[in-house]
Amino acid sequence: MPYTIESIELFVRETKPGRMLFTLGKHGDATQRTEGLTSPLAHVRLVLSDGAGRKRFGCSADRLSVRWLDKRPGRSQDLKRRELVALIETAREIALATTPFAHPFDCWRQTHPAIMRAGAERNQEALTSAFASALIERAVLDAFCRIENVSFFQAVKEERLGIELAAIHPELTGLRLSETIADRPRTAFWIRHTVGASDPLTRADLGDRAVNDGLPETLQEYIEEDGVRFFKIKVTGEPERDLERLGKIWDVVMEADSPVLTLDANEAYEDLDRFAAFVARFEQELTGCFQHVDYIEQPLPRGLTLDPATAPAVRRIAERKPLLIDEADGTTDAFRQALAIGYAGVSHKNCKGVFKSLANHALAYHRALHGEYAFLSGEDLQNLPIVPLQQDFTSLSVLGLEHCERNGHHYNDGLSMLSAEEKAKALAHHPDLYVKREGEAYLQIVDGRVRCGSLQAAGFGVQDEPDWQAMRPLRDWVEQRHPA
């Protein structure tokens, strides 16, 4: 039965100013507060119809995180936001021009290469182009699942999406995606709490930075009050600073129950030898902490990561700790290239593409069958409610990952960006996922975990249609906020 995209509308929702200071690492400014800074969320509303006359909306959303997507120097945030919005608008036009398709994967095969080409022609990072493509992809998946009245997990398990794994990874010829996933969706996840380079570890670190809004503010408080035991630590590319900071963090996280750590360099180590020396010193000087680290994420700049010449050094480092790519994962073959060099992992983020993550999951499964280690991780600090957060948890339910980075709520004030109607529906329909506290709704973390079985309903993780009237058209917003 053919499906047709009838319309696509683009909106933006601005969040409230952040409640806390945050520093990624090398690219952050530890003196800059988040007051006055917002995390605008681009939203897509798509209408899909089929040959039987059925018609449903589908949605997607993501933070316009241009400082992560494009780190090239000399390019202002205004410029990057304008260019990203223009590329999203182009993705919309490409999607509207698709011919009727039999399955969502057929639609993706029409739109994704065209969007990536459009981005390349405009000198955009591959990651930026993938972001624009993923917004369309998820809206189509959502609408398709609504028409067929199935959850996303059901659509994958029942092979309804038309996925051909070999079209992304040729070595997967003959492998069916349904063979690689569990019989039931995962509906509970350990939360991996990000520790930014400037985050206070104890109350003594707060000084005059205390927010005093009744919520946890320090790493120690999150351990005591939310029971978190998985941690993602940002490193800066400065070995002395990083090792000193890691020692202090380890003193705090030892209080958690069986702590598990990951490190994220966000491309900070531009010199491979310098990074190798850091890893060696880390193992020698902080042995206990080092032994609790699962993997190290994106140590090198994306332009260097997939250079085959780095393979000997990468493999030597990987003997100490598995390495994972994130920002370097801009294309559908990036994971395959990274594995050949010596990396073992790749991050899942909805904003990089759902079909790509599903294919990467299958590739890791395939390699395991042949005795080779490969893995996916759940990342993305700023998955905010409603649409980005819920759709990413829905993807994770298929991928079956045990833990995921998920503390945008730490830096943003819960569901404060939503309309009153949306908050009420979120609390009513997802009592496992959200909780009301001090007059606001928040992500509910109990004993370090989030439970979200309520997301297993028809569609791609979003039960209620977003309040479009509470948003602004994307074009109007960018012209006002980021004028040329």
C-alpha positions, 0 to 999 in steps of 0.5 A: 500500500503506498504512503504519501506525505501530504504536508510538513510544518516547521515550528520552534519551542523555546525553553526557559533559561537554564537553571545551572551553569554548564561547561562541556569541556574544551569548548565551554566557558566555565565563567558563563552562566546559563541564565539568558541562554535557551535551548530552542527545540525545532519541531516537525508536524507531518501528515501522512496518508495511505491508499486506503484513505487513512491519514495521520499526523506524525511529529519529531523534535530536537534541540537546535544544538549548533555548537555541537553540530558545527564546531568550526571556528569563525562561524557565529551562532547566528550564522550556524542557526540560520544555515541549520534552519535553511537546511531543515527547510530544504529537507522539508521540500525534499520530503514533500517531493518524494514519490509514494513509498511502500515503507518508511525505509523506502521514503528514507532512501529517497530523502536521506541521500538528497538531504546529505547532498544538499548539505554538502553543497552548502559546506555543512558538516555531515552531522548537521545534514544528518540532523536535518534528515533525522527530523523528517525520518522520525516524523514519517516513522511516527505517522506510519506507526499511527496509521498502522496502529502499532508501537515503534517496537512492534513495527520493528519486530514485525518487520513493517518498516521495510528496513534492508540492513545491507543497504547500509552495511553490505555485510549484513546481507540476509540478516533480518533486524527482528532477529537482533532485538529482544522479544519485548521492549526494554522499558526501564533504563539506568540514568547516566548523569553527566558531570560537566567540567564546571559542575559542583561536586559537593555543596562546598563547591557551590559558593554563590552559584547555588540555585536553591530551588529545592532540586539537587544541584551537586553530584553528591546530591544526585547520588543521595537523592536520585540514587544515580550510579552511572556517570558520564564525565566531561574531560577538557583535553588538558591532562593535568586538569582532567586528572585532578578533576577525575580524582575529585569526582572519584572521591564522590562517586565512590559513595554510589552503589557499584558506580559505572563511569564513561568519559567524553572528550567532545573532540578535545584531544587534537594530538593523538600522542597527548591523548595516549599519554593521558590514558596511560597516566589515568590508568597509573595514577587513578587505577581504581577510577580507571577500572570503573570506566566503561569507555571513552567517547570521541577523544579526537576531532571528527576530521581526524577520527576516521583517518586510517593513519591513526589506526596503530595508535588507536588500537594501542589505546583501545587495548586499555579502554574501548573507544567510541565515536560520536561527533565523527558519526555523521554518515551511515558508514562511519561506524564501519570505518571506525571499527576498521581503525580500532574503535569499538563503539558508536553513540545512538542519538535520534538526532543522527538518524534512527535507521542508522542506529538500528543498522549499527545495532545489527552490525554490532550483533553481526560482529558478536556472532563472529567473536568481534566486540562492538557496541552502541551507547545511549547518549544525548544530554539535551533530550528534553520533553516531550517529543525528543525525550520520549522518542529517544527512550522509544528508540532505546527500547528497541536497541535494548541499552541498559543505561543512557545519558539523560540529565538535561533536566539537571540544567533545564527546569523540568517541563517548564517549557510546555503549555499547561495542557501539555503538562497535564496530559504528560502527567496523566498519560505517563505517570511512570515517566514524569512526576509533579513536584513543587508545582512543576513536572519533572522526569521521575528518577527512582533508585537511579532508573527511569521507567517508561513502559507507557511509551509503548503505544501506537506511534513513535513514543508520543501519545498526544499531539503537541500544542502547536499553538504554543510554538512559533513557525520556525522561519519567523523565529529564526528571522527574529532571533538570528537576523542576517 
